[in-house]
Amino acid sequence: MPQTAIDTAHLSRQTGGDHALERELLTLFAQQCVKHLRTIHAGADTQARLDAAHSLKGAARAIGAWQVAEAADAVEHGLAEADQHRTEAAMDALALAAAEARAVICRSDCAA
């Protein structure tokens, strides 16, 4: 069964079915994606990159963006192990998962 970019049932449980809160959390998550991906891809400070991956993973889990959370976790592990190949592959997966989640968020905002 294919996963969707955002688990709307999970998000609804997290917000108690408050649709305005759901939209607010999704908008905030989309903004966090941009900020944290920028830090992760900057490549300068490993600790900042680790922190950004960890923060994005938590934010993704909170709204049910499981693919983003999984990819951010892989980035975090790759960075912690100083495994450049694993980190680069995980960063590609993270960029794709985040783009898919942001597209879903954009479509839901446009439909609202």
ABEGO torsion letter per residue (X at the ends): XBBBABBAAAAAAAAGGBAAAAAAAAAAAAAAAAAAAAAAAAGABAAAAAAAAAAAAAAAAAAGBAAAAAAAAAAAAAAAAGBAAAAAAAAAAAAAAAAAAAAAAAAAAAAX
